Amino acid sequence: MAAPVTEELALRPFSESLRNSTKAVHERAHHSTYMDALLSGSLTLEGYGLLAAQYYFIYRALEQVTDAMAGDPVGGDFVIDELRRLPKLEADLAFLIGPDWAEKIEPVPATTAYVTRLGRMTDWAGGYVAHHYTRYLGDLAGGQVVRALLKKTYDVTGPGALFYDFESAGSPSAFRKRYRALLDAAPWGVDERRRIIDETLLAFELNIAVLTDLAEATGLESA
């Protein structure tokens, strides 16, 4: 889906335009072969561990960009320490794979491409926000479904599922309201808003590509 027309981008709150523009690709990600297997409970815990490993590489790259954005007049507003996932992912991987997890995990090709793209966002606040929005708000919202599934299907509630623990961010609904306000207050003109929407759509496609590679790695594509 392309970015909205100029009039819509100029008159509507940016958070609304961004949400509407990404609905279709969000649905595609949610109903990918890998996510369908995970959400149906048919994926093994080891198969879920492969996703957690990819998240480690992705969030390591994203949070490096976060560090670079700390002093940016616009991007700095989105540096929210309560959202950082890397320490939680490290604890999850120690549980899911073992204490030597760092020696055992590797990125799938789509993750490598994703990380490369993230590395280009260090000097573009709008691009950083596009990826920040795609990942963190998805984890804060839909990720809670995965958290519940890990508990129900695998009896995993602490380490192994910490990635989805956002209690330090407070009420999810209040946080989303705060985040939408940040998006709407950012001083982006129509052209920049369009660029950010395009980058957000690309971020979703990069996520879908990772899920596709994971479906292949777990044998789901050939099943």
Summary of the structure (lengths in Angstrom):
residues: 223
radius of gyration: 17.3
end to end distance: 30.4
largest distance: 53.8
contacts: 684
relative contact order: 0.19
helix: 74%
strand: 0%
